[in-house]
Amino acid sequence: MTGVKTTCPYCGVGCGVIAKPDGTIKGDPDHPANYGRLCSKGSALGETIDLDGRLLAPQILGRSAGWNDALDLVATKFSAAIRDHGPDSVAFYVSGQLLTEDYYVANKLMKGYIGSANIDTNSRLCMASSVAGHKRAFGTDTVPGTYEDLEQADLIVLVGSNLAWCHPVLFQRISAAKDARPEMRIVNIDPRKTATSDLADLHLQINADGDAALFNGLLRHLADTDALDQPYIDAHVNGFDAAIAAAAGDPTLSGLTADEIAQFYALWAGTKKVVTVYSQGVNQSTSGTDKVNAIINCHLATGRIGKPGMGPFSVTGQPNAMGGREVGGLANMLANHLDIENPDHRDAVQTAWSSPTICTKPGLKAVDLFQACADGKIKALWIISTNPAVSLPDADGVSAAIKNVPFTVVTDIMARTDTGDLADVLLPATGWGEKNGTVTNSERRISRQRAFLPAPAHARPDWKIICDVAQRMGFDGFGFETPADVFAEYVATTALSRDFGKDLDLTALDGADYESLEAVQWPVGGKTRFFADGGFYHPDGKARMIAVTPPAQSNGKFILNTGRNRDQWHTMTRTGKSARLGAHLAEPYVEIHPDDAAEMGVDTAELVTVYGPKGKAIFRALITTNVGRGSLFAPLHWTRQQSASGVVNSAIGPRTDPISGQPATKSTQVDAGKCPVAWYGFAVSANAMQPSRPYHAIAKTGTGWQAECAGMKAPHDWELEARNITATKGGDAAVLHDAATGDVRVAIIKDNKIAALFFASTTPVVVARQHAASLIGTDVAGLAALAGRAAADMPDPGATVCACFNVGVNTLRDAIGQGANTVAALGKATCAGTNCGSCKPELAALIAQFQIPVAAE
């Protein structure tokens, strides 16, 4: 079999993939998003398609059930809630990981048949501020540019975007373009120094939420230096005078020095072909929409939009955040970029759907939706393909809110998630590789996801589950037989967008062969960019510059910023299955500046408690100058399934942008302090572990599982503690306990093989973790295993740096010692950095640290 052409299910880049049922994965060289490139996560997709932990049959109150019973119950409960309490008493919370066909039928059911707009999506957490900013500026949610602009620009400004880790293939495309044209300049604007910063010619370590002040200042500078495109403004832009007047503030409120600001402004003003790429650091803010418009203002004022190598560019976080926007997946949108508030739009959509009703007002946005659950207003809730008990701010409060709903349904691929554990009914969905449909990436390109695996056991596609419930509720209009049928209806309805003078028009795909559909950018068959010659979607055809007032700067003790790791995705239901993806950063951590750590009395790898407005979380301390004084950074991936105390959103308050409703997860005022720990532990086991200690974090290894843990008091019996943590019964135990140092080492041997190892100390455990994991299942002597490091004849590769090829730091250090003193040479010697390239900044840092100086002649 040559493989099936499909699309990666991770970020919004939308990479083409060629996949086989045996798990063989490679990039599609013909797909215009990636041209064969894949990141570490995409390369490891074959390691995530097993059925371990899958939900394979419906469950009612924790017991397996048949589909008919489960679907009848869901339909009955939702119908009863609507009858007794009205349409707004029910809600759907869906996901940017759904396919467009799934999104379409869910939106049609809620808005056109139930008659409420209470359907929101985890894309609210990702790009709602961009949607709001686009609509304010352009009149519709239009991304003006294409990925090719990144290669054609002379200046790329990356704002609040760690592209190297979060959109690695776009980072690779930019890196290759800069290699080809060294004169290209890159500016990285981010409160943290990240892997992306290493590619930049200029890193501006801005204050949290300092972006509006910086771009307001840029707008003023453009006006003061005669760098405006006055003909473009006169012909195509409204609101210029008010925007300029509002931009009179002090740009040093951004936290940057006057010299840094002047350098950036001169570069931006003096370079015609500029692309400003922005992501969650802009969007996830109480002023996210204003920050988006402050950026767009500068492009409108200079006419640098819609032309090759020019424009503002929002890169989305999820594989189908854009597809969800197209079909109205957000609570404040109708399908086809039409507006709920517009009665003509509502009538047209209702007519197209032949539906009995239509929502008349926007529904509840994500944070408000779960507050309504807490307040008892939502009587029936359906959560599809997402994990809000972890991913929303105030995660503990959201969990309690879900518990408070009288009837909750969760559709997922996994049997155990933090959200699924709260459900009355669980419905098993097909996952990536098992389902068919379409997704739309950040440059408006529609691609097919195709099945190359059979649906396991009783799992069904999301669109089918939704349609089955709709029909049981007595609604016509959901008799689709295939996802192609859904797509065809959706494509036909986009004629409404065209008829109302909007941007989304897919009617050229009417009658297209769904199975052979190639990746296609909309508007289909038309221009690939928008707005070079105006043509905006406000009634007068002009864009609007928005007067932006920068927010006051936070003055809390610490500002907590959250984000992604290089090798993990969201709440790790997929990536957590891959041992090599987990080997890079295997537990929740918090980045702390050395001076702040010293004030707290925290040393490297000790535990830190972060106290937020409504909850707290515990992290491993990573002391680094990558963050500034008073700043903390922690990743978002860990759930209660892997680390009960490491859920970062437990420490994030539910603040939102008042326009977009997007939560502010990048700038929470918190306190932090050293966690009072009596002992630290590390364990590896052939068995799945769930230590349930005050702190723990589990991860898969190549031989089983590993766990980091800690306790508040020393146990009386270390062997029993080791067995409990490693979930190991029987066998013989070798125990070493040094009472003077407090060090403890336990090896459990079963059938003459190492079944588990446990190491504990009063300080963070120092042990060769990869080596210890490799001993599970071997016949190495127990005492040798307890040494915690490799013997001379068993070289330890060390902590993983390159996840694509599983290359460890010790292997890299040896290669550097043998003369591999460039990233290219290191790649040739070890393969590290030769696939996705995301580890190249770490490779460069290792070379600087370990290369042998050349003696002067």
Sequence and secondary structure as in RCSB ss.txt:
>XXXX:A:sequence
MTGVKTTCPYCGVGCGVIAKPDGTIKGDPDHPANYGRLCSKGSALGETIDLDGRLLAPQILGRSAGWNDALDLVA
TKFSAAIRDHGPDSVAFYVSGQLLTEDYYVANKLMKGYIGSANIDTNSRLCMASSVAGHKRAFGTDTVPGTYEDL
EQADLIVLVGSNLAWCHPVLFQRISAAKDARPEMRIVNIDPRKTATSDLADLHLQINADGDAALFNGLLRHLADT
DALDQPYIDAHVNGFDAAIAAAAGDPTLSGLTADEIAQFYALWAGTKKVVTVYSQGVNQSTSGTDKVNAIINCHL
ATGRIGKPGMGPFSVTGQPNAMGGREVGGLANMLANHLDIENPDHRDAVQTAWSSPTICTKPGLKAVDLFQACAD
GKIKALWIISTNPAVSLPDADGVSAAIKNVPFTVVTDIMARTDTGDLADVLLPATGWGEKNGTVTNSERRISRQR
AFLPAPAHARPDWKIICDVAQRMGFDGFGFETPADVFAEYVATTALSRDFGKDLDLTALDGADYESLEAVQWPVG
GKTRFFADGGFYHPDGKARMIAVTPPAQSNGKFILNTGRNRDQWHTMTRTGKSARLGAHLAEPYVEIHPDDAAEM
GVDTAELVTVYGPKGKAIFRALITTNVGRGSLFAPLHWTRQQSASGVVNSAIGPRTDPISGQPATKSTQVDAGKC
PVAWYGFAVSANAMQPSRPYHAIAKTGTGWQAECAGMKAPHDWELEARNITATKGGDAAVLHDAATGDVRVAIIK
DNKIAALFFASTTPVVVARQHAASLIGTDVAGLAALAGRAAADMPDPGATVCACFNVGVNTLRDAIGQGANTVAA
LGKATCAGTNCGSCKPELAALIAQFQIPVAAE
>XXXX:A:secstr
   EEEE SSSTT  EEEE TTS EEE TT TTTTT   HHHHTGGGS S TTB  S EETTEE  HHHHHHHHH
HHHHHHHHHH GGGEEEEE TTS HHHHHHHHIIIIIII    EEETTHHHHHHHHHHHHHHHSS      THHH
HH SEEEEES  HHHHSHHHHHHHHHHHHH TT EEEEE SS  GGGGG SEEE   TT HHHHHHHHHHHHHHT
T   HHHHHHHEE HHHHHHHTTS GGGGS  HHHHHHHHHHHHT SSEEEEE HHHHSSTTHHHHHHHHHHHHH
HHT SSSTT EEEE  SSTTHHHHHHTT STT  GGG  TT HHHHHHHHHHHT S    S    HHHHHHHHHT
T  SEEEEES  HHHHSSSHHHHHHHHHHSSEEEEEESBS  TTGGG SEEEEB  TTT  EEEE TTSEEEEE 
  S   TT B HHHHHHHHHHHTT SS    SHHHHHHHHHHHTHHHHHTT S   GGGTT  STT   EESSTT
S SS  TT   SSTTS EE           SSEEEEEE  TT  TT TTGGG HHHHTSS S EEEE HHHHHHH
T  TT EEEEE SS EEEEEEEE TTS TTEEEEES   TTT TT  GGGG    B TTT  B  S EEEEEEE 
  SEEEEEEESS     SSEEEEEE SSSEEEEEEESS  S HHHHHHHHHT  SSEEEEEEETTTTEEEEEEEE
TTEEEEEEEEESS     HHHHHHTTTS   HHHHTT S  TTS    SEEETTTTEEHHHHHHHHHTT  SHHH
HHHHH TTSSS TTHHHHHHHHHHH       
